[in-house]
Amino acid sequence: MRLLLALFILSTTQGIWDRIIPDSENFSLKLPQNLNFVKKVEKSRTSIGTLKLTIYQSSDKDEYDNIFVVSYLDYADSLGLDSQLKDSLLINSIEDLPGETMYSSKQETSDLSFYTFRKKLEDQSLSIKAKVFFIDHRLYMLMVYSHEHKQLNANIDYYLNSFRIEE
Protein backbone atom coordinates (compact mmCIF):
# COMPACT_ATOMS: atom_id res chain seq x y z
CA MET A 1 0.00 0.00 0.00
CA ARG A 2 2.81 2.41 0.89
CA LEU A 3 4.52 1.66 -2.41
CA LEU A 4 1.34 2.48 -4.33
CA LEU A 5 0.97 5.75 -2.43
CA ALA A 6 4.60 6.68 -3.11
CA LEU A 7 4.20 5.89 -6.80
CA PHE A 8 1.01 7.97 -6.95
CA ILE A 9 2.71 10.95 -5.32
CA LEU A 10 5.69 10.71 -7.67
CA SER A 11 3.44 10.38 -10.69
CA THR A 12 1.44 13.48 -9.72
CA THR A 13 4.57 15.61 -9.34
CA GLN A 14 4.45 17.74 -12.45
CA GLY A 15 7.31 18.60 -14.74
CA ILE A 16 11.05 18.42 -14.41
CA TRP A 17 12.81 19.50 -11.24
CA ASP A 18 16.39 20.78 -11.02
CA ARG A 19 18.65 20.52 -7.99
CA ILE A 20 19.70 24.08 -7.08
CA ILE A 21 22.54 25.20 -4.83
CA PRO A 22 21.51 28.75 -3.92
CA ASP A 23 24.23 31.40 -4.05
CA SER A 24 27.15 29.01 -3.34
CA GLU A 25 25.60 27.77 -0.10
CA ASN A 26 26.44 24.36 1.41
CA PHE A 27 22.96 22.95 0.77
CA SER A 28 20.70 22.21 -2.16
CA LEU A 29 17.00 21.82 -2.89
CA LYS A 30 14.98 20.83 -5.89
CA LEU A 31 12.86 23.41 -7.71
CA PRO A 32 10.62 23.06 -10.74
CA GLN A 33 12.56 23.66 -13.94
CA ASN A 34 12.95 27.33 -14.93
CA LEU A 35 12.66 28.55 -11.32
CA ASN A 36 15.58 29.92 -9.35
CA PHE A 37 16.05 31.36 -5.89
CA VAL A 38 16.14 35.10 -5.16
CA LYS A 39 18.13 36.01 -2.04
CA LYS A 40 17.36 38.59 0.60
CA VAL A 41 18.81 39.22 4.04
CA GLU A 42 16.85 40.73 6.94
CA LYS A 43 17.22 41.22 10.65
CA SER A 44 15.06 38.88 12.69
CA ARG A 45 14.05 39.36 16.31
CA THR A 46 14.32 36.08 18.16
CA SER A 47 13.94 35.02 21.77
CA ILE A 48 17.69 35.46 22.22
CA GLY A 49 18.13 38.76 20.36
CA THR A 50 18.36 40.08 16.81
CA LEU A 51 19.95 37.77 14.25
CA LYS A 52 20.64 37.88 10.52
CA LEU A 53 17.97 35.96 8.61
CA THR A 54 18.92 34.73 5.13
CA ILE A 55 15.96 34.00 2.84
CA TYR A 56 15.83 32.38 -0.58
CA GLN A 57 12.49 32.54 -2.38
CA SER A 58 11.53 31.03 -5.71
CA SER A 59 11.67 33.51 -8.57
CA ASP A 60 8.14 32.61 -9.63
CA LYS A 61 5.29 30.20 -8.86
CA ASP A 62 4.92 26.64 -10.11
CA GLU A 63 1.90 25.24 -11.96
CA TYR A 64 -0.02 24.99 -8.64
CA ASP A 65 0.85 28.61 -7.73
CA ASN A 66 3.24 27.40 -4.99
CA ILE A 67 5.97 29.73 -3.78
CA PHE A 68 9.03 27.92 -2.42
CA VAL A 69 11.15 29.39 0.39
CA VAL A 70 14.19 28.33 2.38
CA SER A 71 15.52 30.50 5.18
CA TYR A 72 18.05 30.10 7.93
CA LEU A 73 19.38 31.68 11.11
CA ASP A 74 22.88 31.07 12.41
CA TYR A 75 23.13 30.87 16.20
CA ALA A 76 26.40 31.57 18.01
CA ASP A 77 28.47 28.61 19.23
CA SER A 78 28.60 30.30 22.64
CA LEU A 79 24.87 29.62 23.22
CA GLY A 80 25.53 26.00 24.05
CA LEU A 81 22.72 24.69 21.88
CA ASP A 82 21.68 21.44 23.52
CA SER A 83 18.74 19.41 22.23
CA GLN A 84 16.29 21.04 24.67
CA LEU A 85 17.22 24.59 23.60
CA LYS A 86 17.15 23.61 19.93
CA ASP A 87 13.69 22.13 20.38
CA SER A 88 12.48 25.30 22.09
CA LEU A 89 13.89 27.48 19.28
CA LEU A 90 12.20 25.28 16.66
CA ILE A 91 8.83 25.63 18.41
CA ASN A 92 9.31 29.41 18.74
CA SER A 93 10.08 29.68 15.01
CA ILE A 94 6.73 28.03 14.25
CA GLU A 95 4.80 30.18 16.70
CA ASP A 96 6.43 33.39 15.44
CA LEU A 97 5.05 32.94 11.93
CA PRO A 98 1.71 34.62 11.25
CA GLY A 99 -1.46 32.60 10.91
CA GLU A 100 -3.35 29.86 12.69
CA THR A 101 -1.45 26.61 13.22
CA MET A 102 -3.50 23.78 11.70
CA TYR A 103 -1.12 21.06 12.89
CA SER A 104 2.44 20.59 14.07
CA SER A 105 4.27 17.32 14.59
CA LYS A 106 7.76 16.39 15.64
CA GLN A 107 9.45 13.69 13.62
CA GLU A 108 12.81 12.01 13.83
CA THR A 109 14.97 10.14 11.38
CA SER A 110 18.28 8.47 12.09
CA ASP A 111 20.16 11.74 11.56
CA LEU A 112 17.59 14.55 11.92
CA SER A 113 14.92 15.77 14.31
CA PHE A 114 12.41 18.18 12.75
CA TYR A 115 8.94 19.67 12.96
CA THR A 116 6.46 19.66 10.11
CA PHE A 117 3.55 22.07 10.34
CA ARG A 118 0.84 23.83 8.38
CA LYS A 119 -0.44 27.35 9.01
CA LYS A 120 -3.47 29.07 7.56
CA LEU A 121 -3.33 32.75 6.58
CA GLU A 122 -7.04 33.54 6.38
CA ASP A 123 -6.74 37.15 5.27
CA GLN A 124 -4.86 36.06 2.14
CA SER A 125 -6.50 32.63 1.58
CA LEU A 126 -3.04 31.10 1.80
CA SER A 127 -1.63 28.03 3.47
CA ILE A 128 1.97 27.43 4.53
CA LYS A 129 3.39 23.95 4.89
CA ALA A 130 6.86 23.88 6.38
CA LYS A 131 9.65 21.87 7.89
CA VAL A 132 12.04 23.30 10.51
CA PHE A 133 15.22 21.71 11.81
CA PHE A 134 18.75 22.33 13.05
CA ILE A 135 21.97 21.23 11.47
CA ASP A 136 24.76 22.14 13.84
CA HIS A 137 24.11 25.79 14.87
CA ARG A 138 21.93 26.70 11.90
CA LEU A 139 18.12 26.65 12.05
CA TYR A 140 16.61 25.92 8.63
CA MET A 141 13.01 26.59 7.67
CA LEU A 142 11.69 25.19 4.39
CA MET A 143 8.28 26.60 3.46
CA VAL A 144 5.80 26.37 0.63
CA TYR A 145 3.08 28.99 0.31
CA SER A 146 0.00 27.80 -1.57
CA HIS A 147 -3.60 28.85 -2.11
CA GLU A 148 -5.92 27.10 0.34
CA HIS A 149 -7.80 25.34 -2.44
CA LYS A 150 -4.51 23.98 -3.86
CA GLN A 151 -2.76 23.13 -0.59
CA LEU A 152 -2.75 19.37 -1.19
CA ASN A 153 -0.42 18.86 -4.12
CA ALA A 154 2.58 16.57 -4.48
CA ASN A 155 5.00 19.41 -5.31
CA ILE A 156 4.87 20.66 -1.72
CA ASP A 157 6.19 17.49 -0.08
CA TYR A 158 8.57 16.85 -2.96
CA TYR A 159 10.22 20.23 -2.28
CA LEU A 160 10.21 19.83 1.53
CA ASN A 161 11.89 16.43 1.24
CA SER A 162 14.49 17.50 -1.35
CA PHE A 163 16.84 19.33 1.06
CA ARG A 164 20.36 17.99 1.40
CA ILE A 165 23.74 19.18 2.63
CA GLU A 166 26.39 19.33 -0.10
CA GLU A 167 29.83 17.98 0.72
Buried (B, 14 or more C-beta within 10 A) or exposed (E): EEEEEEEEBEEEBBEEBEEBEBEEBEBBBBBBEEBEBEEEEEEBEBEEEEBEBBBBBBEBBBEBBBBBBBBBBEBEEEEEBEEEBBBEBBBBBBEEBEBEEEEBEEEEEEEEBBBBBBBBBEEEEBBBBBBBBBBEBBBBBBBBBBBEEBBEBBBBBBBBEBBEEEE
